[in-house]
Amino acid sequence: MALQPKPHIADIQPVTHGGINFCGTAGGEERIAAPFGLAMTRVTKDGPAMKGLKGADSGEERIAAPFGLAMTRVKKDGPAMTGLKGADSDEERIAAPFGLAMTRVKGARKRAHLKERPYIRTDCIDILDFSTCCNPYGPPPSVSKALAKANIALYPDPDCREFINLLSDKIGAAKENLIATNGSTELLRLAALAYTGHGDTVVIPSPTYGEYELASQIAAATVAKYQMKERAGFRFAAGDFISFAQKHSPAAIFICNPNNPTGQYLGFSDIRKIVSSFPDTLVVLDEAYVSFTLDAWDSLELLHYPNILIVRSMTKDFALAGLRLGYGIASREIINILKKIRPPWNVNSAAQQAGIAALNSPGHLKKCNALINKGKDYLIAQLGSLGYRVLPTDANFSLVRVGKAATFQSRLLDRGFLVRDCSSFGLPAYIRIAPRRMQDCLKLIAAIKSVRGEVK
Ligand SMILES: Cc1ncc(COP(=O)(O)O)c(C=O)c1O
């Protein structure tokens, strides 16, 4: 019999992280969204995208464009600029200068495929991305200089000592209580692998960040979800949650604070109650967005509990998403276990240097947070006055009830704006929006006004 993965691994479905894709591609291609319902093609198979540019139909020629993208030159059937043959049945080729063509993918089929291939790169095309919740003002300027210092010819320090020493000074935790990871997502996986497995149950509130469930499934654990009710505004009630969790004797509990996507932020006493109620359970407290929370309490005060793992990300607040950097704070015992199973050199040299520069620029975040909050307040007020239900939030993003979220997202994408369709959180009537610069927030509201009548 051919080699088979473990059954629990074969059954796992990847988490949908937002974004959107366009259909109508040949094998080995990927359509990239561009404004106004247009798409460019990324040639993914048959070697590097910029060489060969396979995948064009006969009578077409793919032309390299920056970032691994390709445009199509239509060669056959008359002059290139008329007719524009070669599109699939529900596509339309649009003339572009120099005999090139872009593809418009028509309504039904484009939207039908949204769930299947849910990712786009928004860095190489002209789309305003309100779907990711990173600092829209970018990393501190010192980060680019720091990147130049990274020696990529050498293996990075596997213990990230310079970064960890500085982090220890900045947040006031001993370095033995710290671990750096390749984004906080890696840490979530390490925690699940180290502390849960076959026969164990992991308790997770819902809706929340999908990676907790995936990490638990990878570890072969069973997930029990504590459902937060829409009619109660998705409120997390700690007492109720504890009673639910007690029925499952969980090996681990994941709590996102503030919660993605609801924005609810639990207080110190709620978290302490949970941590102290389950002394034999690993309680993972994910604070990926806590830097954006006004008047956040200090979770390090819970560090004397031997069963808490605080998870933080530097990809959101310091806008290092492309570099991947996160860290964990926990008892020495937990940290030592996580270090045993982390991949060697898990944090690359550039991320280590960028992290050091970011920690040395605390003023940047303060300045950005003031602007981010203005954008957030503006969006909340405008959406409210347009009649949308916006959930109260203590994070840098808002959950908004719009009716059919997939359609709403698609209509906005046609106008060059990307918002997060929350269907993958089990919330098909909601989108999540994180503010960008004020001038972009103004444009988004104008676009929402123009799609409002189209989506119920
Ligand atoms: C709640 C939460 N935790 C963790 C992460 C992962 O962040 P990263 O791996 O970039 O640190 C995300 C990313 O969206 C998130 O929403």
The ligand as an ORCA input file, in Angstrom:
! r2SCAN-3c Opt
* xyz 0 1
  C      -5.855     36.001     17.163
  C      -4.659     35.744     16.328
  N      -3.598     35.140     16.877
  C      -2.501     34.886     16.176
  C      -2.422     35.236     14.852
  C      -1.195     34.878     14.097
  O      -0.367     35.939     13.936
  P       1.147     35.771     13.528
  O       1.408     34.332     13.267
  O       1.306     36.613     12.325
  O       1.920     36.271     14.712
  C      -3.481     35.859     14.226
  C      -3.410     36.213     12.810
  O      -4.319     36.639     12.171
  C      -4.638     36.126     14.978
  O      -5.703     36.707     14.438
*
